[in-house]
């Protein structure tokens, strides 16, 4: 057990495994790691277009045993991904939209269901994505998952759920 100075707050803190694993003492991650402006008042989940397809895909990708993530996080993720696509533009935006389109319309067929993907129950979507990802067409999902992953982990609620505080496990050098 030792002490270190927190680079963000300037406080002196104890170090050691007991301190590192003390999730009760969890604090907000620093602003350079997450989007502290994340709001649960984002507009509704898009009702049409590629963002509706993206929302259905994201619900399946981030679903767990309890079901899909809450609708507010999906709305926020769709908005952040839309902004990302606008910022990068060109070929990357095209590849992202193409990946969403291909996955939305081909993945359900691979489990003998009618497309689009977002119309299926979440459990069926998960099954369709697993089958699609293991097929030769699965590479089209790679760019989509990468972009969603970058944006997903910027949400402070996700960081809290993962007990991420922006610090490495151990002392910083």
trRosetta pair geometry for C-beta under 8 A, 3 or more apart (Angstrom, degrees):
i j d omega theta_ij theta_ji phi_ij phi_ji
1 14 6.1 -6 -174 -175 104 104
1 15 6.5 163 -155 78 53 58
1 16 3.8 -26 -101 -55 75 140
1 18 7.7 -20 -93 36 115 108
1 19 7.5 111 -132 -11 97 121
2 14 7.4 154 87 -158 30 57
2 15 4.9 -12 63 50 77 110
2 16 7.1 141 17 -51 58 87
2 171 7.3 -20 77 -66 129 133
3 12 5.4 12 179 179 120 101
3 13 6.7 157 -153 80 71 33
3 14 5.8 -46 -97 -102 70 45
3 15 6.6 175 -99 1 16 90
4 12 7.3 169 87 -151 26 61
4 13 6.0 -25 64 62 74 83
4 15 5.4 53 -2 -44 108 125
4 171 5.2 176 -79 -126 147 98
4 172 7.1 125 179 32 145 80
5 10 6.5 -14 -178 -156 103 42
5 11 7.3 167 -152 85 61 29
5 12 5.6 -38 -96 -95 67 64
5 13 7.7 130 -116 15 19 78
6 9 4.6 13 98 46 131 88
6 10 6.4 -46 73 8 83 13
6 11 4.9 15 25 53 121 77
6 12 7.7 -145 -1 -79 81 15
6 13 5.6 63 -46 -8 101 122
6 167 7.9 -68 -131 -89 89 128
7 10 8.0 23 -157 -70 14 48
7 172 6.5 -43 -25 67 126 159
8 30 4.7 -134 -113 -91 144 126
8 166 7.1 61 -45 99 146 140
13 19 7.2 143 159 178 100 143
14 19 5.1 -167 100 -81 92 151
15 19 5.8 -134 -143 64 21 143
15 20 7.3 34 -161 -49 66 95
15 170 7.5 61 -170 -152 127 38
15 171 5.9 -6 -126 -68 165 91
16 19 5.0 88 57 13 75 104
16 20 6.9 -146 95 -7 34 93
17 20 5.5 -57 -139 39 32 111
17 21 6.0 12 167 -4 68 113
18 21 6.4 -68 -143 47 23 97
18 22 6.5 41 153 -47 61 103
19 22 5.6 -43 -150 6 32 120
19 25 7.7 -45 -159 57 67 150
20 169 5.8 74 -163 -143 141 79
20 170 7.6 3 -91 -55 146 42
22 25 4.5 27 121 18 114 112
22 26 8.0 -164 114 -44 66 65
23 26 5.3 1 -168 -40 57 115
23 163 5.1 -62 -121 -122 110 128
26 160 6.9 114 141 -142 139 75
26 163 5.9 -108 -103 -140 136 74
26 165 6.1 -150 -151 -71 76 116
27 165 5.9 69 58 -137 74 119
28 36 7.6 54 175 -108 129 114
28 156 6.7 -11 -149 -154 92 125
28 160 7.9 -33 -113 -78 56 101
28 165 7.8 101 103 -135 18 77
29 33 4.6 -89 157 76 122 129
29 34 4.8 89 80 0 127 121
29 156 6.6 -161 37 -127 103 81
29 159 4.7 -65 -11 159 141 151
29 160 7.9 -129 -14 -59 99 63
29 164 5.8 8 -80 114 131 86
29 165 5.4 -165 -93 -149 70 32
29 166 4.3 129 -155 -35 84 103
30 33 5.4 87 66 6 76 104
30 34 7.9 135 78 21 40 83
30 166 4.4 132 17 -163 93 178
31 34 7.2 -89 -138 61 32 65
31 36 5.2 -54 -118 -8 87 129
32 166 7.6 97 67 -139 82 134
33 154 7.8 -171 144 -127 51 62
33 159 6.9 106 123 -115 114 148
33 164 7.4 -148 150 139 142 116
33 166 4.4 -149 -18 -101 153 104
34 38 7.5 -53 159 -12 97 126
34 153 7.8 -106 -104 144 87 58
34 154 5.3 146 -142 -170 56 51
34 155 6.7 -32 -159 97 108 9
34 156 4.6 115 141 -80 145 69
34 159 4.9 -81 -75 -23 143 149
34 166 8.0 -109 -9 -68 94 107
35 38 4.7 99 102 -47 100 93
35 80 7.3 -146 -15 -103 167 132
35 154 4.5 51 -10 151 100 107
35 155 6.5 -25 49 -93 102 40
35 156 7.0 -121 69 -30 55 84
36 156 6.0 62 -105 -54 56 135
38 76 5.6 45 -157 -156 97 145
38 154 7.5 158 -63 122 124 84
38 155 5.2 111 -121 -134 164 71
38 156 5.7 -167 37 12 131 92
38 157 7.3 -124 110 -1 146 93
39 42 5.9 140 87 -46 89 73
39 76 7.0 168 62 -101 51 112
40 72 4.0 0 -145 -166 89 143
40 76 7.3 -54 -98 -49 45 122
42 72 6.8 132 32 -158 102 67
42 75 4.1 165 89 131 123 113
42 76 5.0 -177 -22 -77 150 61
42 78 8.0 143 148 59 145 92
42 79 5.2 -133 -150 -17 132 146
43 46 7.9 56 106 -74 112 63
43 75 6.6 -166 76 -167 48 120
43 79 7.3 127 35 -77 89 122
44 47 7.2 28 106 -44 118 92
44 75 6.6 -105 -169 -110 18 128
45 52 7.2 93 148 -117 89 66
45 55 4.8 109 -163 -151 111 161
45 71 6.1 -92 -38 -163 118 98
45 74 5.9 3 -99 110 115 113
45 75 5.3 -107 -73 -84 62 82
45 78 6.7 112 -138 3 67 155
46 49 6.1 -68 158 58 135 98
46 51 3.7 73 19 100 159 113
46 52 4.7 -116 101 -60 95 70
46 54 7.9 46 40 49 129 98
46 55 6.2 179 40 -19 86 133
46 78 6.0 -150 -6 162 107 151
47 52 6.2 -9 143 -86 11 127
48 52 5.4 -22 -116 -18 8 141
49 52 5.8 115 58 6 52 97
49 53 7.6 -104 120 3 40 94
50 53 5.3 -53 -153 39 43 115
50 54 6.1 48 147 -24 70 103
50 97 5.3 -39 -138 -137 160 93
50 100 5.4 88 -166 100 98 142
50 101 6.8 -52 -115 -62 102 85
51 54 5.1 -46 -142 36 38 116
51 55 6.3 45 154 -25 65 99
51 78 4.9 87 -167 -171 102 118
51 81 7.7 155 -120 81 87 110
51 82 6.0 -5 -94 -72 124 117
52 55 5.7 -48 -149 31 31 113
52 56 6.7 30 152 -15 62 104
52 118 6.1 -74 150 -17 85 175
53 56 5.9 -57 -154 37 32 110
53 57 6.4 30 151 -17 65 109
53 100 5.1 114 110 162 119 105
53 101 6.9 44 133 -88 169 45
53 103 7.9 132 166 78 111 91
53 104 4.1 -41 -153 -85 120 148
53 116 6.5 -91 -109 -180 94 135
53 117 6.9 80 -152 49 79 106
53 118 6.1 -125 -116 -28 43 123
54 57 5.6 -58 -148 39 32 112
54 58 6.0 32 155 -20 68 108
54 78 5.6 133 97 -118 118 90
54 81 6.1 -160 174 93 151 151
54 100 5.2 -36 -76 -133 80 138
54 144 7.7 -154 -123 -153 87 112
54 148 7.8 -179 -169 -85 100 114
55 58 5.8 -54 -142 37 29 110
55 59 6.5 35 157 -24 63 102
55 74 5.3 80 -149 165 89 115
55 75 7.7 19 -116 -82 122 45
55 77 7.9 135 -109 79 67 103
55 78 5.2 -17 -73 -72 92 133
55 118 6.8 51 81 -117 83 129
56 59 5.9 -48 -149 28 30 113
56 60 6.9 23 154 -11 60 105
56 104 7.1 86 73 -118 126 98
56 116 7.3 103 67 132 165 104
56 117 5.2 147 124 104 128 91
56 118 2.6 -118 -74 -97 155 87
56 119 7.8 -5 -131 -13 151 39
56 120 8.0 100 -175 43 122 79
56 125 6.6 -145 166 -121 88 147
57 60 6.0 -64 -159 38 32 106
57 61 6.2 29 150 -20 69 110
57 100 6.4 -128 -3 -136 155 82
57 103 6.0 62 -110 112 132 134
57 104 6.8 -82 -56 -76 112 82
57 117 6.2 49 -75 104 75 146
57 118 7.5 -60 -31 -71 60 86
57 125 7.6 -158 -111 -176 38 124
57 129 7.4 121 -148 -91 77 127
57 144 6.8 -42 142 161 151 140
57 148 7.9 -131 113 -69 107 154
58 61 5.5 -53 -139 38 35 112
58 62 6.0 1 171 8 70 112
58 69 7.9 -54 140 37 94 120
58 74 5.6 150 98 -134 124 90
58 77 5.5 162 -166 108 159 144
58 78 7.1 -138 12 -63 152 81
58 148 5.8 -170 -105 -141 98 136
58 152 7.8 178 -151 -84 111 115
59 62 6.9 -75 -141 52 19 87
59 63 6.2 43 156 -56 61 101
59 68 3.9 -7 -166 -139 92 139
59 69 6.9 -137 -124 36 60 77
59 74 5.9 6 -72 -106 84 141
59 122 5.9 -99 137 -113 109 106
59 125 7.0 46 89 89 95 160
60 63 5.7 -34 -143 -3 29 120
60 68 7.3 -39 -64 -100 33 107
60 117 7.4 -81 -9 165 148 117
60 122 5.9 -177 -94 -155 71 71
60 125 3.5 -119 -88 124 135 117
60 126 4.9 -167 -163 -69 94 60
60 128 7.6 -42 -160 57 161 95
60 129 5.4 150 131 -17 132 140
61 129 6.8 -152 -78 -168 70 169
61 145 6.7 -178 -136 -114 142 87
61 148 6.4 62 90 117 161 156
62 68 7.0 72 85 -155 81 68
62 69 4.9 -12 115 -20 122 119
62 73 7.9 -111 113 118 155 128
62 152 6.7 -176 -84 -137 136 141
63 67 6.1 -67 -149 169 98 30
63 68 4.6 -47 -95 -90 93 57
63 69 7.3 -122 -86 -17 46 66
63 122 5.2 143 -98 174 155 124
63 125 7.8 115 -6 80 144 111
63 126 5.9 -94 60 -71 134 123
64 67 7.4 -7 60 43 61 26
67 122 6.3 95 -156 67 73 162
68 74 7.3 13 156 -58 118 134
68 122 5.1 -137 -45 -114 107 147
69 73 4.6 -67 144 72 127 133
69 74 6.0 151 83 -48 103 89
70 73 5.3 92 66 8 78 100
70 74 7.4 -150 101 -3 41 90
71 74 5.5 -58 -149 40 39 112
71 75 6.2 44 152 -23 71 102
72 75 5.7 -50 -148 34 31 113
72 76 6.3 31 153 -18 64 106
73 76 5.5 -53 -146 38 34 113
73 77 6.1 36 154 -22 66 106
73 155 6.1 61 -138 -162 97 169
73 157 6.5 -110 -91 73 117 137
73 158 7.3 114 -143 -53 133 100
74 77 5.6 -51 -144 36 31 113
74 78 6.4 34 155 -20 64 104
75 78 5.9 -57 -151 35 29 110
75 79 6.5 26 153 -16 64 108
76 79 5.8 -58 -151 38 31 111
76 80 6.3 28 154 -16 67 107
76 155 6.2 98 113 -103 140 122
77 80 5.8 -54 -144 39 31 109
77 81 6.1 28 157 -17 65 109
77 148 6.7 37 -179 -148 121 85
77 151 5.7 121 -145 119 73 119
77 152 5.9 16 -117 -90 121 71
77 155 7.4 -53 -71 -47 84 132
78 81 5.8 -57 -144 39 28 109
78 82 6.3 33 154 -23 64 105
79 82 5.7 -51 -147 33 30 113
79 83 6.5 30 153 -17 63 104
80 83 5.7 -54 -150 37 32 112
80 84 6.3 37 150 -23 65 105
80 151 4.2 151 116 -157 127 125
80 154 6.9 173 -154 65 157 131
81 84 5.3 -48 -146 34 35 117
81 85 6.4 36 154 -19 65 102
81 96 7.7 -177 179 179 102 139
81 147 6.0 89 -134 141 99 112
81 148 6.4 -9 -89 -93 132 65
81 151 5.4 -117 -67 5 75 168
82 85 5.8 -54 -149 36 30 110
82 86 6.5 29 152 -17 64 106
83 86 5.7 -56 -149 38 32 111
83 87 6.2 32 153 -21 66 107
84 87 5.7 -56 -147 35 29 111
84 88 6.3 11 163 -4 66 109
84 147 6.1 159 115 -163 149 108
84 150 7.5 121 -120 89 154 124
84 151 6.3 -106 -32 -68 144 124
85 88 6.4 -61 -139 45 27 97
85 89 7.6 96 161 -71 53 34
85 92 7.6 -157 -131 114 61 88
85 93 4.3 100 -170 -124 85 94
85 96 5.5 -132 -104 76 109 150
85 97 7.1 87 -146 -48 143 94
85 147 7.8 45 -65 -166 84 150
86 89 6.7 15 -176 -66 31 78
86 93 7.3 78 -70 -104 24 137
88 92 4.3 -54 139 78 132 136
88 93 5.8 166 86 -48 92 86
89 92 7.2 65 74 53 31 93
89 93 5.2 -33 -144 -11 20 133
90 93 6.2 113 55 21 35 98
90 94 7.0 -65 141 -4 38 104
91 94 5.4 -58 -148 38 34 114
91 95 6.1 34 156 -20 69 105
92 95 5.7 -51 -145 36 32 110
92 96 6.3 35 154 -20 64 105
92 143 7.7 -168 -156 -164 72 130
93 96 5.7 -52 -148 36 31 114
93 97 6.3 25 157 -13 65 107
94 97 6.0 -59 -146 41 28 105
94 98 6.0 29 155 -20 65 111
95 98 5.6 -55 -141 39 28 113
95 99 6.2 33 157 -22 63 106
95 143 5.0 -73 136 159 110 176
96 99 5.9 -56 -151 34 26 111
96 100 6.6 23 153 -15 62 106
96 143 5.7 -124 -88 133 59 116
96 144 6.3 121 -148 -90 66 66
96 147 5.7 26 -118 -13 120 164
97 100 5.7 -53 -148 37 34 111
97 101 6.1 35 153 -20 67 107
98 101 5.6 -54 -145 38 31 113
98 102 6.1 28 159 -17 66 108
98 140 6.8 -103 123 -154 88 110
99 102 6.0 -53 -140 38 27 107
99 103 6.1 23 161 -15 62 111
99 140 4.5 177 -120 166 73 76
99 141 6.0 143 -171 -95 107 28
99 142 7.4 -116 -128 47 140 53
99 143 4.9 -165 -37 63 157 103
99 144 4.1 -159 122 -38 130 106
100 103 6.1 -60 -146 40 25 108
100 104 6.1 28 157 -24 63 112
100 144 5.6 139 -66 -107 71 131
101 104 5.8 -60 -147 34 25 112
101 105 6.4 -5 167 4 63 113
102 105 6.6 -77 -147 48 23 92
102 106 5.4 -10 174 8 67 124
102 137 6.6 -147 159 180 125 117
102 140 4.5 -28 76 141 146 158
103 106 6.6 -65 -117 49 19 91
103 107 5.1 20 -172 -25 62 123
103 117 6.6 -11 133 -32 78 154
103 129 7.3 28 -167 -111 115 83
103 132 6.2 102 -135 152 79 158
103 140 6.4 -166 -49 107 86 108
103 141 5.3 93 -85 -90 128 93
103 144 6.6 -73 -7 18 149 165
104 107 7.1 -11 -89 25 7 107
104 115 6.6 92 142 -161 65 115
104 116 4.9 -6 169 -158 98 100
104 117 4.6 -115 -138 12 54 109
104 118 6.9 -11 -139 -15 103 89
105 108 7.5 -64 -164 30 22 101
105 109 7.6 16 151 -13 56 114
105 115 4.5 52 -138 -160 53 164
105 116 6.1 -43 -84 -112 62 75
105 117 7.6 -88 -46 -23 27 89
106 109 5.7 -63 -160 35 43 114
106 110 6.7 46 149 -28 73 103
106 115 7.5 14 -35 -79 19 136
106 132 6.5 117 105 -124 94 117
106 137 6.1 -76 123 138 154 162
107 110 5.7 -54 -157 25 36 116
107 111 7.6 8 157 2 65 99
107 115 7.8 106 57 -102 65 100
107 117 5.4 30 67 -90 119 120
107 125 7.8 50 123 -151 133 61
107 128 4.1 91 152 155 99 107
107 129 5.9 7 -155 -80 144 49
107 131 7.1 132 -156 73 75 93
107 132 3.8 -45 -110 -56 90 145
108 111 6.4 -72 -159 46 40 92
108 113 4.2 -89 -175 84 93 97
108 114 6.3 -19 137 96 135 19
108 115 4.5 163 48 -83 131 63
108 116 7.0 154 -5 -180 142 17
108 117 5.4 -161 -41 -88 104 60
108 120 6.0 -179 -109 -41 114 135
108 124 7.8 39 -122 145 87 109
108 128 5.3 -19 -86 -129 45 149
109 112 7.3 32 -171 -88 39 26
109 113 7.2 -114 -76 60 25 54
109 114 8.0 36 -82 -118 67 26
109 115 6.3 -29 -40 -40 88 102
110 128 6.2 123 63 -149 99 74
110 131 4.5 176 129 120 124 125
110 132 5.5 165 28 -73 156 72
110 135 6.5 -117 -121 -35 146 148
111 124 6.8 -180 102 -168 150 84
111 127 5.5 86 -104 119 156 107
111 128 4.8 -103 3 -91 128 76
111 131 5.6 156 -60 20 91 155
113 120 5.9 56 144 -95 154 125
113 124 6.2 84 -59 175 167 130
113 128 6.8 -78 40 -81 127 126
114 119 7.6 -33 95 81 89 138
115 119 7.7 112 167 30 34 117
116 119 5.6 105 67 -2 71 102
117 120 6.1 -56 -168 19 45 113
117 125 5.7 86 179 -125 93 97
117 128 6.3 -165 -126 99 98 150
117 129 8.0 70 -148 -61 136 88
118 125 7.7 36 -100 -98 31 134
120 124 4.0 -115 172 92 119 121
120 125 4.9 154 87 -58 115 78
120 128 6.7 99 61 -11 168 141
121 124 4.9 88 59 10 78 105
121 125 7.1 -141 97 -9 38 88
122 125 5.4 -54 -147 34 35 115
122 126 6.4 38 155 -22 67 101
123 126 5.8 -49 -150 31 32 112
123 127 6.6 32 151 -16 62 105
124 127 5.6 -54 -149 39 35 113
124 128 6.2 37 151 -21 67 106
125 128 5.6 -54 -146 37 31 112
125 129 6.3 30 155 -19 66 105
126 129 5.9 -55 -148 36 29 109
126 130 6.5 31 154 -20 63 105
127 130 5.8 -53 -149 33 31 112
127 131 6.5 26 155 -13 64 107
128 131 5.9 -59 -150 40 31 108
128 132 6.0 30 154 -20 67 112
129 132 5.5 -54 -138 41 31 112
129 133 5.9 33 161 -23 66 108
129 141 7.3 129 -154 -134 89 155
130 133 6.0 -54 -143 35 24 109
130 134 6.6 13 160 -10 59 110
131 134 6.2 -68 -152 40 28 103
131 135 6.7 31 151 -30 64 108
132 135 5.7 -58 -155 24 33 115
132 137 6.4 -62 -167 88 80 106
132 138 5.9 139 138 -94 61 77
132 141 6.5 108 122 -41 112 140
133 138 4.1 85 -158 -138 34 120
133 141 5.6 -77 -98 60 82 152
134 138 6.1 110 -2 -58 12 149
135 138 5.3 142 59 -34 60 93
136 139 7.5 -27 170 1 49 101
137 140 5.7 -25 174 11 75 115
137 141 8.0 75 129 -15 73 94
138 141 5.5 -48 -167 27 57 114
138 142 7.4 78 139 -41 70 88
139 142 5.2 -24 -161 -5 51 123
140 143 7.4 -48 -173 26 40 99
140 144 7.6 31 140 -6 63 113
141 144 5.4 -64 -158 44 50 115
141 145 5.8 47 150 -22 82 107
142 145 6.0 -58 -145 37 26 107
142 146 6.3 27 156 -19 63 108
143 146 5.7 -55 -147 36 31 114
143 147 6.3 27 158 -15 66 107
144 147 6.1 -59 -149 39 27 106
144 148 6.2 23 156 -14 65 111
145 148 5.8 -56 -140 42 29 109
145 149 6.0 34 158 -24 65 109
146 149 5.8 -56 -146 34 25 112
146 150 6.6 28 156 -21 62 103
147 150 5.9 -51 -151 30 31 112
147 151 6.6 16 157 -5 63 109
148 151 6.0 -67 -150 46 31 103
148 152 5.6 38 156 -31 71 112
149 152 5.6 -48 -132 31 28 115
149 153 6.5 13 173 -8 61 108
150 153 7.1 -77 -160 38 18 97
150 154 7.3 20 148 -26 57 110
151 154 5.7 -58 -159 23 39 117
151 155 7.9 47 151 -32 64 91
152 155 6.5 -49 -176 7 40 110
152 158 6.0 137 158 -103 74 171
153 158 5.7 -126 -120 114 42 136
153 159 6.9 90 -174 -71 68 79
153 162 7.8 -11 -133 10 94 155
153 164 7.9 33 -168 27 100 167
154 158 7.8 49 55 51 28 127
155 158 4.3 81 72 5 99 107
155 159 7.0 -171 91 -8 51 84
156 159 5.3 -52 -146 38 39 115
156 160 6.2 42 154 -21 69 102
157 160 5.6 -50 -147 35 32 112
157 161 6.3 33 153 -19 64 105
158 161 5.6 -53 -146 37 32 112
158 162 6.3 18 156 -7 65 110
159 162 6.0 -65 -146 47 28 102
159 164 4.3 -91 -159 66 78 109
159 165 7.8 124 163 -75 107 30
160 163 7.4 27 -177 -78 34 34
160 164 7.7 -83 -55 43 20 73
167 172 7.3 -103 -151 -45 83 112
168 172 6.1 123 33 -82 115 80
